Amino acid sequence: MKKPSLHQPILFFFLATLLPLILTVHSQPSPSPSPSPSPSPSPSPSPSDDSDFIQRSCNTTLYPDVCVSSLSNFSTYVHNDPALLARAAISVTLSKALELGKYLSNVSTLPAAAVFHDCFETLKDAVDEMRDSMKQMRDLVTTGSLESFRFQMSNVQTWLSAALTNEETCTDGFKDVQDEPRKDEVCARVDGVKKLTSNALALVNRCVDNAIH
């Protein structure tokens, strides 16, 4: 009778040890084959993510409802970027201020319209300050030092603060005006621009805070 080979127990030992491991590996679901060996790009933020970003950002302003309604159309543009959101807010504010300026330019030519003319002049200053802010945001350099970034943003903060002061000066001029049918409409329009300016300034401040922290 032929003696069993010494290699047979060793073979049985390796089969008994490795077979469960082989079965375990093959029992795992295999990944889907990739059409290309190159890595897939990171997924872009979904529209809901962009909208949530605007909502969270607007919650830091004094007028969050106005903020959301005025910036919701920019959700796919800002892509969770605080600087782009602040820039969009300034753009919206400038657009509304120009509309108001056009309205005041017509009203200020009517008789007994000195207060409207004064409001129009202060609003022109506010528009210039918004334009300066918008230009600075377009030319914003974020690749330099933190000090450079803060200096650029401090210019925007200063100009928007000055614009808000000019808008408040406009409405303050109507406090002593009586029996003027256009007073309420003008003050309401200016108040709308003031809220947008306030929100834009808050979003600029948030952009600076995010960069620092």
Backbone as ProteinMPNN parsed JSONL, in Angstrom:
{"seq_chain_A": "MKKPSLHQPILFFFLATLLPLILTVHSQPSPSPSPSPSPSPSPSPSPSDDSDFIQRSCNTTLYPDVCVSSLSNFSTYVHNDPALLARAAISVTLSKALELGKYLSNVSTLPAAAVFHDCFETLKDAVDEMRDSMKQMRDLVTTGSLESFRFQMSNVQTWLSAALTNEETCTDGFKDVQDEPRKDEVCARVDGVKKLTSNALALVNRCVDNAIH", "coords_chain_A": {"N_chain_A": [[0.854, -1.199, 0.0], [0.534, 2.219, -0.829], [2.361, 4.754, 0.767], [0.986, 7.688, 2.257], [1.768, 10.915, 0.94], [3.964, 13.336, 2.413], [3.405, 15.854, 1.666], [0.691, 16.073, 1.368], [-0.819, 16.487, 3.884], [0.123, 19.05, 4.425], [-0.88, 20.476, 2.231], [-3.634, 20.139, 2.639], [-3.81, 21.608, 4.993], [-3.242, 24.285, 4.191], [-5.336, 24.675, 2.399], [-7.54, 24.471, 4.092], [-7.109, 26.696, 5.648], [-6.947, 28.944, 3.927], [-9.192, 28.81, 2.267], [-11.657, 29.715, 3.567], [-11.009, 32.479, 3.714], [-10.757, 33.176, 1.027], [-13.363, 32.717, 0.138], [-14.677, 34.607, 1.68], [-13.684, 37.061, 0.684], [-14.604, 36.96, -1.974], [-17.254, 36.99, -1.521], [-17.886, 39.572, -0.963], [-19.493, 42.515, -2.272], [-18.569, 43.449, -5.48], [-16.998, 46.409, -6.739], [-18.548, 48.691, -9.073], [-17.527, 48.647, -12.441], [-15.339, 51.161, -13.611], [-15.733, 53.526, -16.196], [-13.578, 54.975, -16.933], [-10.148, 55.316, -16.119], [-9.414, 57.595, -14.787], [-9.933, 59.701, -11.911], [-13.227, 60.527, -10.763], [-14.791, 63.759, -10.958], [-15.362, 65.999, -8.162], [-18.638, 66.148, -6.823], [-20.877, 68.753, -7.767], [-22.369, 71.335, -5.718], [-25.729, 70.76, -4.822], [-28.855, 72.254, -5.961], [-30.48, 72.557, -3.693], [-28.59, 72.638, -1.648], [-27.303, 75.051, -2.261], [-29.424, 76.848, -1.878], [-29.903, 76.453, 0.826], [-27.537, 77.459, 1.837], [-27.783, 80.193, 1.239], [-30.012, 80.786, 2.828], [-29.02, 80.263, 5.425], [-26.98, 82.155, 5.507], [-28.418, 84.541, 5.217], [-29.793, 84.572, 7.574], [-28.155, 85.81, 9.334], [-28.46, 88.471, 8.973], [-30.168, 91.683, 9.441], [-32.605, 91.754, 8.214], [-33.793, 89.118, 7.313], [-35.829, 87.895, 5.73], [-36.19, 89.676, 3.597], [-33.651, 89.512, 2.585], [-33.429, 86.802, 1.699], [-35.463, 86.698, -0.255], [-34.525, 88.548, -2.103], [-32.168, 87.463, -2.993], [-32.506, 84.855, -3.758], [-32.631, 84.087, -6.434], [-30.017, 83.946, -7.136], [-28.901, 81.627, -6.314], [-27.7, 79.458, -7.715], [-25.524, 80.715, -8.679], [-23.831, 81.672, -6.648], [-22.776, 79.445, -5.288], [-22.175, 78.558, -2.593], [-20.272, 80.39, -1.799], [-19.13, 82.899, 0.194], [-18.101, 85.414, -0.586], [-19.018, 85.759, -3.214], [-21.728, 85.792, -2.7], [-21.999, 88.111, -1.157], [-21.224, 89.949, -3.07], [-23.314, 89.638, -4.93], [-25.404, 90.605, -3.368], [-24.712, 93.302, -3.084], [-24.91, 94.062, -5.738], [-27.663, 93.742, -6.255], [-28.658, 95.655, -4.483], [-27.549, 98.02, -5.509], [-28.851, 98.108, -7.983], [-31.536, 98.525, -7.199], [-31.23, 100.974, -5.921], [-30.562, 102.631, -8.044], [-32.934, 102.56, -9.484], [-34.571, 103.875, -7.642], [-33.292, 106.349, -7.606], [-33.862, 107.276, -10.178], [-36.616, 107.616, -9.969], [-36.726, 109.625, -7.956], [-35.456, 111.693, -9.278], [-37.364, 112.605, -11.005], [-39.436, 113.358, -9.299], [-38.243, 115.373, -7.787], [-38.242, 117.599, -9.381], [-40.654, 118.766, -9.272], [-42.964, 121.345, -8.029], [-42.332, 122.801, -4.774], [-40.525, 120.888, -3.869], [-38.132, 120.637, -2.486], [-37.14, 119.049, -0.41], [-37.25, 116.573, -1.552], [-35.382, 116.887, -3.521], [-33.06, 117.175, -1.992], [-32.952, 114.652, -0.881], [-32.558, 113.182, -3.189], [-29.99, 114.036, -3.912], [-28.404, 113.084, -1.784], [-28.848, 110.405, -2.151], [-27.586, 109.983, -4.58], [-24.945, 110.124, -3.789], [-24.871, 107.822, -2.235], [-25.249, 105.892, -4.205], [-22.878, 106.179, -5.674], [-21.075, 105.261, -3.768], [-21.889, 102.618, -3.518], [-21.242, 101.721, -6.064], [-18.467, 101.939, -5.965], [-18.022, 99.992, -4.049], [-18.918, 97.726, -5.398], [-17.103, 97.586, -7.509], [-14.751, 97.122, -6.104], [-15.319, 94.58, -5.075], [-15.445, 93.104, -7.423], [-12.813, 93.279, -8.229], [-11.588, 91.926, -6.274], [-8.944, 90.34, -4.618], [-8.19, 87.254, -3.581], [-6.105, 85.603, -3.205], [-3.884, 86.591, -2.065], [-2.213, 87.9, 0.854], [-3.709, 87.652, 4.157], [-3.936, 90.105, 5.365], [-4.006, 91.842, 3.162], [-6.417, 91.057, 1.994], [-8.218, 91.753, 4.035], [-7.871, 94.513, 4.042], [-8.882, 95.26, 1.524], [-11.548, 94.454, 1.846], [-12.254, 96.084, 3.952], [-12.491, 98.523, 2.741], [-14.836, 98.148, 1.263], [-16.642, 97.761, 3.359], [-16.539, 100.282, 4.558], [-17.537, 101.97, 2.513], [-20.143, 100.936, 2.11], [-21.247, 101.378, 4.617], [-21.217, 104.145, 4.639], [-22.993, 104.62, 2.533], [-25.347, 103.639, 3.658], [-25.682, 105.487, 5.712], [-26.152, 107.825, 4.209], [-28.598, 107.164, 3.05], [-30.201, 107.042, 5.302], [-30.067, 109.698, 6.05], [-31.545, 110.792, 4.015], [-34.23, 109.933, 4.547], [-34.522, 111.051, 7.053], [-34.814, 113.716, 6.474], [-37.474, 114.04, 5.907], [-38.929, 114.137, 8.22], [-40.05, 116.421, 9.347], [-41.791, 117.202, 7.43], [-44.975, 118.013, 6.315], [-48.264, 117.205, 5.165], [-47.638, 116.214, 2.596], [-48.237, 114.371, -0.121], [-46.579, 112.564, -1.428], [-44.69, 111.794, 0.333], [-44.863, 109.445, 1.979], [-44.624, 107.393, 0.092], [-42.064, 107.838, -1.014], [-40.451, 107.577, 1.273], [-40.976, 104.917, 1.889], [-39.88, 103.626, -0.326], [-37.175, 104.37, -0.089], [-36.654, 103.219, 2.358], [-36.8, 100.544, 1.671], [-34.481, 100.26, 0.094], [-32.618, 100.855, 2.044], [-32.819, 98.616, 3.725], [-31.861, 96.614, 2.03], [-29.245, 97.537, 1.691], [-28.273, 97.38, 4.291], [-28.406, 94.601, 4.659], [-26.581, 93.772, 2.689], [-24.206, 94.839, 3.714], [-24.032, 93.365, 6.074], [-23.598, 90.803, 5.035], [-21.162, 91.179, 3.798], [-19.607, 91.636, 6.067], [-19.839, 89.11, 7.214], [-18.503, 87.611, 5.347], [-15.891, 88.519, 5.72], [-15.478, 87.697, 8.387], [-15.586, 84.903, 8.073], [-13.287, 84.492, 6.57], [-11.31, 85.185, 8.348], [-11.636, 83.461, 10.487]], "CA_chain_A": [[0.0, 0.0, 0.0], [1.386, 3.404, -0.997], [2.287, 5.677, 1.888], [0.555, 9.037, 1.87], [2.856, 11.887, 0.833], [4.005, 14.348, 3.46], [2.874, 17.123, 1.132], [-0.781, 16.101, 1.4], [-1.325, 17.211, 5.065], [0.413, 20.492, 4.294], [-1.83, 21.004, 1.259], [-4.932, 20.222, 3.308], [-3.754, 22.68, 5.976], [-3.373, 25.568, 3.5], [-6.695, 24.789, 1.849], [-8.461, 24.725, 5.204], [-6.858, 28.046, 6.172], [-7.158, 29.999, 2.936], [-10.494, 28.733, 1.601], [-12.632, 30.678, 4.127], [-10.645, 33.853, 3.347], [-11.102, 33.368, -0.386], [-14.82, 32.817, 0.027], [-15.092, 35.885, 2.278], [-13.366, 38.142, -0.258], [-15.473, 36.89, -3.148], [-18.65, 37.233, -1.142], [-18.101, 41.013, -0.895], [-19.941, 43.062, -3.564], [-17.481, 44.064, -6.23], [-17.359, 47.752, -7.207], [-18.921, 48.807, -10.48], [-16.361, 49.03, -13.248], [-15.295, 52.568, -14.008], [-15.48, 53.664, -17.633], [-12.314, 55.666, -17.163], [-9.27, 55.166, -14.965], [-9.226, 58.865, -14.118], [-10.904, 59.887, -10.831], [-14.381, 61.35, -11.112], [-14.733, 65.058, -10.287], [-16.222, 66.16, -6.993], [-19.97, 66.59, -7.221], [-21.213, 70.152, -7.513], [-23.442, 71.48, -4.756], [-27.065, 70.672, -5.381], [-29.621, 73.488, -5.772], [-30.965, 72.663, -2.317], [-27.455, 73.071, -0.843], [-27.109, 76.473, -2.535], [-30.521, 77.579, -1.234], [-29.671, 76.386, 2.271], [-26.441, 78.376, 2.127], [-28.333, 81.549, 1.239], [-30.875, 80.913, 3.995], [-28.161, 80.355, 6.613], [-26.274, 83.438, 5.451], [-29.388, 85.616, 5.435], [-30.213, 84.562, 8.979], [-27.242, 86.673, 10.092], [-28.773, 89.868, 8.647], [-31.292, 92.265, 10.188], [-33.846, 91.549, 7.46], [-33.551, 87.836, 6.616], [-36.82, 87.608, 4.687], [-35.834, 90.516, 2.452], [-32.394, 88.967, 2.075], [-33.687, 85.573, 0.952], [-36.266, 86.978, -1.451], [-33.749, 89.327, -3.074], [-30.984, 86.733, -3.447], [-32.823, 83.46, -4.076], [-32.341, 83.818, -7.851], [-28.571, 83.829, -7.315], [-28.441, 80.427, -5.595], [-26.799, 78.654, -8.543], [-24.359, 81.535, -9.023], [-22.92, 81.895, -5.523], [-22.12, 78.165, -4.987], [-21.668, 78.498, -1.212], [-19.124, 81.291, -1.687], [-19.574, 84.122, 0.884], [-17.724, 86.615, -1.342], [-19.942, 85.89, -4.346], [-23.042, 86.16, -2.155], [-21.918, 89.534, -0.803], [-21.197, 90.692, -4.342], [-24.673, 89.612, -5.465], [-26.225, 91.486, -2.531], [-24.386, 94.681, -3.455], [-25.452, 94.282, -7.082], [-29.114, 93.935, -6.12], [-28.866, 96.936, -3.8], [-27.23, 99.084, -6.47], [-29.919, 98.151, -8.979], [-32.714, 99.157, -6.581], [-30.905, 102.374, -5.65], [-30.639, 103.338, -9.328], [-34.371, 102.721, -9.764], [-35.055, 104.918, -6.746], [-32.734, 107.617, -8.069], [-34.635, 107.701, -11.342], [-37.909, 108.093, -9.466], [-36.528, 110.888, -7.247], [-35.067, 112.742, -10.222], [-38.607, 113.151, -11.554], [-40.202, 113.998, -8.225], [-37.553, 116.555, -7.287], [-38.438, 118.731, -10.288], [-41.992, 119.321, -9.046], [-42.984, 122.47, -7.094], [-42.226, 122.506, -3.352], [-39.894, 119.566, -3.787], [-36.753, 120.809, -2.015], [-36.752, 117.896, 0.404], [-37.031, 115.467, -2.487], [-34.108, 117.154, -4.195], [-32.005, 116.859, -1.027], [-32.905, 113.191, -0.806], [-31.97, 112.724, -4.446], [-28.546, 114.313, -3.884], [-27.751, 112.147, -0.865], [-28.926, 109.081, -2.75], [-26.537, 109.904, -5.602], [-23.708, 109.79, -3.073], [-24.979, 106.422, -1.851], [-25.048, 105.096, -5.421], [-21.442, 106.208, -5.964], [-20.41, 104.394, -2.785], [-22.196, 101.235, -3.897], [-20.455, 101.406, -7.258], [-17.102, 101.698, -5.496], [-18.04, 98.692, -3.366], [-19.061, 96.683, -6.411], [-15.835, 97.501, -8.23], [-13.774, 96.471, -5.228], [-15.651, 93.15, -4.994], [-15.058, 92.493, -8.7], [-11.36, 93.234, -8.294], [-11.11, 91.32, -5.027], [-7.875, 89.355, -4.734], [-8.263, 86.39, -2.399], [-4.946, 84.716, -3.182], [-2.784, 87.249, -1.375], [-2.165, 87.752, 2.302], [-4.942, 87.959, 4.878], [-3.957, 91.557, 5.585], [-4.451, 92.454, 1.907], [-7.849, 90.776, 1.856], [-8.962, 92.558, 5.02], [-7.822, 95.908, 3.601], [-9.839, 95.404, 0.424], [-12.909, 94.34, 2.371], [-12.537, 97.243, 4.805], [-12.976, 99.573, 1.831], [-16.246, 97.845, 0.969], [-17.401, 98.019, 4.589], [-16.619, 101.746, 4.747], [-18.427, 102.548, 1.509], [-21.531, 100.525, 2.362], [-21.686, 102.087, 5.828], [-21.5, 105.527, 4.225], [-24.226, 104.586, 1.732], [-26.466, 103.481, 4.594], [-25.84, 106.777, 6.39], [-26.791, 108.746, 3.269], [-30.008, 106.767, 2.911], [-30.886, 107.464, 6.526], [-30.172, 111.155, 5.968], [-32.648, 111.072, 3.101], [-35.523, 109.778, 5.224], [-34.586, 111.998, 8.178], [-35.247, 115.013, 5.969], [-38.936, 114.087, 5.773], [-39.592, 114.063, 9.535], [-40.824, 117.64, 9.603], [-42.609, 117.51, 6.252], [-46.392, 117.746, 6.541], [-49.195, 117.337, 4.04], [-46.983, 115.909, 1.328], [-48.771, 113.054, -0.491], [-45.545, 111.661, -1.939], [-43.742, 111.514, 1.414], [-44.909, 108.042, 2.409], [-44.115, 106.518, -0.968], [-40.621, 108.019, -1.105], [-39.831, 106.99, 2.459], [-41.086, 103.459, 1.772], [-38.893, 103.19, -1.328], [-35.84, 104.528, 0.487], [-36.531, 102.214, 3.415], [-36.5, 99.274, 1.009], [-33.068, 100.276, -0.283], [-31.856, 100.805, 3.294], [-32.796, 97.225, 4.19], [-30.949, 95.878, 1.151], [-27.883, 97.98, 1.998], [-27.942, 96.79, 5.59], [-28.151, 93.177, 4.437], [-25.329, 93.634, 1.933], [-23.113, 95.105, 4.648], [-23.956, 92.21, 6.983], [-23.003, 89.678, 4.299], [-19.745, 91.513, 3.651], [-18.998, 91.382, 7.374], [-19.782, 87.657, 7.384], [-17.431, 87.149, 4.464], [-14.634, 88.831, 6.409], [-15.375, 86.824, 9.563], [-15.267, 83.543, 7.605], [-11.887, 84.459, 6.13], [-10.426, 85.309, 9.517], [-11.778, 82.284, 11.349]], "C_chain_A": [[0.885, 1.243, 0.0], [1.215, 4.348, 0.173], [1.81, 7.062, 1.415], [1.738, 9.991, 1.875], [2.788, 12.887, 1.963], [3.437, 15.674, 2.978], [1.364, 17.213, 1.261], [-1.31, 16.787, 2.662], [-1.076, 18.703, 4.978], [-0.557, 21.148, 3.336], [-3.204, 21.157, 1.879], [-4.961, 21.379, 4.298], [-3.95, 24.046, 5.311], [-4.756, 25.76, 2.908], [-7.688, 25.117, 2.944], [-8.315, 26.137, 5.74], [-7.263, 29.14, 5.191], [-8.546, 29.994, 2.323], [-11.52, 29.672, 2.207], [-12.321, 32.124, 3.763], [-11.009, 34.167, 1.91], [-12.591, 33.555, -0.567], [-15.323, 34.133, 0.586], [-14.855, 37.039, 1.322], [-14.321, 38.142, -1.425], [-16.932, 37.113, -2.801], [-18.953, 38.716, -1.032], [-18.559, 41.527, -2.249], [-18.803, 43.783, -4.256], [-17.909, 45.438, -6.736], [-17.676, 47.751, -8.686], [-17.707, 49.218, -11.279], [-16.453, 50.475, -13.697], [-15.008, 52.667, -15.491], [-14.142, 54.304, -17.934], [-11.433, 55.493, -15.942], [-9.057, 56.46, -14.198], [-10.275, 59.039, -13.04], [-12.029, 60.802, -11.264], [-14.299, 62.661, -10.366], [-15.667, 65.092, -9.094], [-17.578, 66.666, -7.431], [-20.202, 68.051, -6.876], [-22.326, 70.225, -6.483], [-24.8, 71.441, -5.437], [-27.79, 71.988, -5.182], [-30.114, 73.673, -4.348], [-29.842, 73.105, -1.387], [-27.215, 74.568, -1.017], [-28.175, 77.312, -1.833], [-30.35, 77.578, 0.279], [-28.555, 77.34, 2.681], [-26.945, 79.816, 2.184], [-29.204, 81.771, 2.469], [-30.043, 81.081, 5.271], [-27.449, 81.705, 6.659], [-27.225, 84.59, 5.768], [-29.882, 85.674, 6.872], [-29.319, 85.427, 9.851], [-27.518, 88.155, 9.836], [-29.939, 90.369, 9.497], [-32.633, 92.001, 9.512], [-33.727, 90.265, 6.646], [-34.552, 87.529, 5.513], [-36.534, 88.405, 3.414], [-34.58, 89.963, 1.781], [-32.646, 87.744, 1.198], [-34.438, 85.866, -0.343], [-35.467, 87.723, -2.514], [-32.587, 88.538, -3.671], [-31.271, 85.3, -3.878], [-32.504, 83.119, -5.537], [-30.846, 83.633, -8.125], [-28.017, 82.537, -6.721], [-27.452, 79.6, -6.405], [-25.541, 79.421, -8.94], [-23.343, 81.577, -7.886], [-22.182, 80.629, -5.112], [-21.438, 78.169, -3.616], [-20.43, 79.364, -0.983], [-19.579, 82.604, -1.032], [-19.246, 85.397, 0.117], [-18.658, 86.836, -2.522], [-21.334, 86.284, -3.857], [-23.063, 87.633, -1.781], [-21.932, 90.399, -2.055], [-22.587, 90.736, -4.97], [-25.576, 90.556, -4.682], [-25.968, 92.947, -2.86], [-24.969, 95.013, -4.823], [-26.952, 94.541, -7.038], [-29.412, 95.295, -5.501], [-28.612, 98.11, -4.746], [-28.337, 99.225, -7.508], [-31.159, 98.858, -8.431], [-32.454, 100.636, -6.293], [-30.965, 103.205, -6.932], [-32.098, 103.561, -9.728], [-34.954, 103.843, -8.916], [-34.543, 106.287, -7.183], [-33.477, 108.161, -9.276], [-35.989, 108.261, -10.93], [-37.754, 109.457, -8.803], [-36.141, 112.018, -8.194], [-36.292, 113.373, -10.856], [-39.392, 113.916, -10.501], [-39.566, 115.316, -7.807], [-37.686, 117.768, -8.198], [-39.806, 119.388, -10.102], [-41.933, 120.482, -8.061], [-42.916, 121.981, -5.647], [-41.576, 121.15, -3.118], [-38.456, 119.659, -3.311], [-36.28, 119.593, -1.236], [-36.496, 116.662, -0.467], [-35.693, 115.639, -3.215], [-32.936, 116.802, -3.275], [-31.836, 115.344, -0.901], [-32.227, 112.616, -2.038], [-30.451, 112.905, -4.441], [-27.819, 113.344, -2.949], [-27.786, 110.721, -1.428], [-27.87, 108.918, -3.849], [-25.195, 109.554, -4.968], [-23.707, 108.304, -2.679], [-24.729, 105.502, -3.052], [-23.565, 105.043, -5.786], [-20.681, 105.268, -5.023], [-20.7, 102.919, -3.062], [-21.4, 100.804, -5.124], [-18.992, 101.128, -6.884], [-17.003, 100.331, -4.822], [-18.092, 97.558, -4.374], [-17.759, 96.494, -7.182], [-14.789, 96.787, -7.385], [-14.04, 94.967, -5.122], [-15.287, 92.435, -6.293], [-13.549, 92.312, -8.793], [-10.737, 92.526, -7.09], [-10.068, 90.245, -5.308], [-7.847, 88.529, -3.452], [-7.035, 85.498, -2.268], [-3.756, 85.34, -2.464], [-2.821, 86.995, 0.121], [-3.521, 88.096, 2.918], [-5.068, 89.451, 5.112], [-4.447, 92.295, 4.337], [-5.945, 92.26, 1.709], [-8.658, 91.651, 2.804], [-8.967, 94.025, 4.626], [-8.836, 96.153, 2.489], [-11.277, 95.382, 0.95], [-13.259, 95.507, 3.292], [-13.0, 98.427, 3.972], [-14.459, 99.377, 1.541], [-17.107, 98.146, 2.19], [-17.591, 99.514, 4.816], [-17.607, 102.366, 3.776], [-19.886, 102.17, 1.762], [-22.078, 101.196, 3.619], [-22.037, 103.538, 5.493], [-22.777, 105.596, 3.398], [-25.444, 104.473, 2.637], [-26.729, 104.78, 5.343], [-26.528, 107.791, 5.474], [-28.267, 108.426, 3.081], [-30.811, 107.173, 4.144], [-31.047, 108.977, 6.562], [-31.338, 111.565, 5.076], [-33.986, 111.003, 3.818], [-35.646, 110.729, 6.421], [-35.088, 113.363, 7.723], [-36.753, 115.157, 5.85], [-39.661, 114.141, 7.112], [-40.479, 115.263, 9.797], [-41.711, 118.042, 8.43], [-44.052, 117.092, 6.527], [-47.167, 117.906, 5.235], [-48.509, 117.171, 2.679], [-47.379, 114.495, 0.911], [-47.71, 112.055, -0.961], [-44.552, 111.223, -0.867], [-43.697, 110.022, 1.759], [-44.319, 107.106, 1.354], [-42.602, 106.62, -1.07], [-39.921, 107.353, 0.074], [-39.872, 105.462, 2.414], [-40.058, 102.917, 0.778], [-37.466, 103.273, -0.771], [-35.617, 103.475, 1.573], [-36.211, 100.838, 2.827], [-35.038, 99.168, 0.615], [-32.187, 100.204, 0.961], [-31.745, 99.365, 3.805], [-31.835, 96.389, 3.342], [-29.493, 96.244, 1.438], [-27.405, 97.379, 3.304], [-27.607, 95.308, 5.434], [-26.834, 92.945, 3.704], [-24.125, 93.844, 2.845], [-22.932, 93.927, 5.611], [-23.296, 91.015, 6.292], [-21.525, 89.92, 4.007], [-19.003, 91.231, 4.955], [-18.841, 89.879, 7.619], [-18.669, 87.057, 6.525], [-16.068, 87.371, 5.108], [-14.428, 87.906, 7.605], [-14.998, 85.399, 9.156], [-13.803, 83.434, 7.187], [-10.925, 84.487, 7.31], [-10.449, 84.036, 10.359], [-11.8, 81.001, 10.521]], "O_chain_A": [[1.868, 1.312, 0.739], [0.097, 4.709, 0.541], [2.174, 7.533, 0.337], [2.617, 9.883, 2.73], [1.705, 13.249, 2.424], [3.037, 16.516, 3.782], [0.809, 18.311, 1.262], [-2.202, 17.625, 2.534], [-1.905, 19.518, 5.383], [-1.018, 22.26, 3.59], [-3.872, 22.171, 1.679], [-5.979, 22.055, 4.445], [-4.723, 24.871, 5.798], [-5.292, 26.869, 2.91], [-8.579, 25.945, 2.753], [-9.282, 26.717, 6.234], [-7.855, 30.145, 5.585], [-9.04, 31.039, 1.902], [-12.206, 30.374, 1.464], [-13.234, 32.916, 3.527], [-11.497, 35.253, 1.596], [-13.038, 34.424, -1.315], [-16.268, 34.72, 0.058], [-15.719, 37.902, 1.16], [-14.804, 39.198, -1.833], [-17.752, 37.391, -3.677], [-20.12, 39.108, -1.007], [-18.084, 41.048, -3.279], [-18.151, 44.64, -3.659], [-19.064, 45.617, -7.122], [-17.16, 46.94, -9.454], [-16.93, 50.061, -10.831], [-17.512, 50.948, -14.109], [-14.132, 51.967, -15.998], [-13.628, 54.197, -19.047], [-11.939, 55.52, -14.82], [-8.569, 56.431, -13.069], [-11.404, 58.58, -13.212], [-11.82, 61.739, -12.034], [-13.789, 62.695, -9.247], [-16.63, 64.329, -9.013], [-17.668, 67.52, -8.314], [-19.776, 68.527, -5.824], [-23.136, 69.305, -6.371], [-24.988, 72.025, -6.504], [-27.395, 72.777, -4.323], [-30.167, 74.795, -3.843], [-30.084, 73.858, -0.443], [-26.953, 75.275, -0.044], [-27.87, 78.359, -1.261], [-30.619, 78.582, 0.939], [-28.617, 77.956, 3.745], [-26.572, 80.571, 3.082], [-29.141, 82.833, 3.087], [-30.335, 81.946, 6.097], [-27.332, 82.32, 7.719], [-26.868, 85.509, 6.505], [-30.34, 86.721, 7.332], [-29.68, 85.746, 10.984], [-26.863, 89.01, 10.433], [-30.609, 89.593, 10.179], [-33.676, 92.023, 10.165], [-33.578, 90.316, 5.425], [-34.185, 86.971, 4.479], [-36.624, 87.882, 2.303], [-34.473, 89.951, 0.555], [-32.134, 87.661, 0.081], [-34.089, 85.342, -1.401], [-35.712, 87.543, -3.707], [-32.073, 88.896, -4.731], [-30.361, 84.599, -4.321], [-32.146, 81.981, -5.84], [-30.457, 83.213, -9.215], [-26.801, 82.368, -6.632], [-26.473, 79.093, -5.857], [-24.6, 78.837, -9.478], [-22.136, 81.525, -8.124], [-21.055, 80.721, -4.625], [-20.262, 77.824, -3.5], [-19.638, 79.099, -0.079], [-20.34, 83.353, -1.644], [-20.014, 86.358, 0.156], [-19.049, 87.969, -2.802], [-22.039, 87.032, -4.534], [-24.04, 88.33, -2.057], [-22.573, 91.45, -2.092], [-22.993, 91.776, -5.49], [-26.421, 91.234, -5.267], [-26.904, 93.745, -2.911], [-25.464, 96.119, -5.04], [-27.453, 95.448, -7.703], [-30.316, 96.002, -5.947], [-29.377, 99.075, -4.771], [-28.715, 100.339, -7.869], [-31.759, 99.688, -9.113], [-33.362, 101.458, -6.409], [-31.379, 104.364, -6.898], [-32.452, 104.62, -10.247], [-35.733, 104.662, -9.404], [-35.278, 107.273, -7.134], [-33.697, 109.367, -9.385], [-36.449, 109.261, -11.479], [-38.556, 110.357, -9.052], [-36.464, 113.177, -7.938], [-36.268, 114.552, -11.209], [-39.943, 114.983, -10.771], [-40.274, 116.276, -7.503], [-37.277, 118.865, -7.818], [-40.089, 120.43, -10.692], [-40.956, 120.605, -7.323], [-43.383, 120.887, -5.331], [-42.02, 120.369, -2.277], [-37.631, 118.831, -3.699], [-35.139, 119.159, -1.39], [-35.646, 115.827, -0.158], [-34.98, 114.672, -3.484], [-31.948, 116.211, -3.712], [-30.719, 114.833, -0.825], [-31.427, 111.685, -1.947], [-29.715, 112.035, -4.907], [-26.744, 112.844, -3.283], [-26.866, 109.934, -1.205], [-27.324, 107.829, -4.025], [-24.409, 108.79, -5.529], [-22.686, 107.623, -2.776], [-24.078, 104.464, -2.926], [-23.053, 103.989, -6.163], [-19.759, 104.569, -5.441], [-19.834, 102.068, -2.856], [-20.942, 99.665, -5.211], [-18.365, 100.21, -7.412], [-16.024, 99.607, -5.004], [-17.398, 96.551, -4.227], [-17.364, 95.365, -7.472], [-14.035, 95.953, -7.886], [-13.102, 94.171, -5.082], [-14.865, 91.279, -6.263], [-13.061, 91.331, -9.354], [-9.518, 92.528, -6.914], [-10.283, 89.355, -6.131], [-7.522, 89.037, -2.379], [-6.935, 84.719, -1.32], [-2.732, 84.684, -2.276], [-3.385, 86.007, 0.588], [-4.362, 88.74, 2.291], [-6.166, 90.005, 5.065], [-5.21, 93.255, 4.439], [-6.654, 93.183, 1.305], [-9.673, 92.224, 2.41], [-9.96, 94.719, 4.847], [-9.565, 97.145, 2.516], [-12.11, 96.192, 0.546], [-14.427, 95.881, 3.403], [-13.802, 99.24, 4.431], [-15.238, 100.33, 1.57], [-18.186, 98.725, 2.062], [-18.668, 99.959, 5.215], [-18.426, 103.196, 4.168], [-20.77, 103.017, 1.637], [-23.258, 101.543, 3.67], [-23.019, 104.085, 5.994], [-23.561, 106.534, 3.548], [-26.455, 105.136, 2.409], [-27.884, 105.134, 5.58], [-27.397, 108.537, 5.924], [-29.09, 109.333, 2.965], [-31.962, 107.595, 4.035], [-32.057, 109.483, 7.054], [-32.026, 112.55, 5.341], [-34.795, 111.925, 3.706], [-36.748, 111.161, 6.76], [-35.715, 114.085, 8.497], [-37.261, 116.269, 5.707], [-40.891, 114.186, 7.139], [-41.543, 115.134, 10.404], [-42.315, 119.114, 8.448], [-44.314, 115.956, 6.923], [-46.767, 118.644, 4.335], [-48.785, 117.914, 1.738], [-46.92, 113.522, 1.509], [-47.921, 110.844, -0.898], [-43.682, 110.39, -1.118], [-42.625, 109.421, 1.823], [-43.61, 106.153, 1.678], [-41.923, 105.601, -1.201], [-38.924, 106.653, -0.1], [-38.932, 104.793, 2.843], [-39.442, 101.878, 1.015], [-36.659, 102.363, -0.961], [-34.528, 102.912, 1.691], [-35.449, 100.066, 3.409], [-34.421, 98.116, 0.778], [-31.133, 99.569, 0.941], [-30.682, 98.952, 4.268], [-31.091, 95.56, 3.866], [-28.615, 95.381, 1.432], [-26.266, 96.924, 3.41], [-26.636, 94.823, 6.014], [-26.069, 92.043, 4.048], [-23.14, 93.111, 2.759], [-21.804, 93.543, 5.923], [-22.515, 90.296, 6.914], [-20.732, 88.98, 3.973], [-17.912, 90.661, 4.951], [-17.831, 89.435, 8.165], [-17.988, 86.116, 6.933], [-15.196, 86.505, 5.045], [-13.33, 87.39, 7.812], [-14.183, 84.759, 9.821], [-13.158, 82.411, 7.419], [-9.855, 83.88, 7.266], [-9.421, 83.594, 10.873], [-11.914, 79.909, 11.078]]}, "name": "protein", "num_of_chains": 1, "seq": "MKKPSLHQPILFFFLATLLPLILTVHSQPSPSPSPSPSPSPSPSPSPSDDSDFIQRSCNTTLYPDVCVSSLSNFSTYVHNDPALLARAAISVTLSKALELGKYLSNVSTLPAAAVFHDCFETLKDAVDEMRDSMKQMRDLVTTGSLESFRFQMSNVQTWLSAALTNEETCTDGFKDVQDEPRKDEVCARVDGVKKLTSNALALVNRCVDNAIH"}
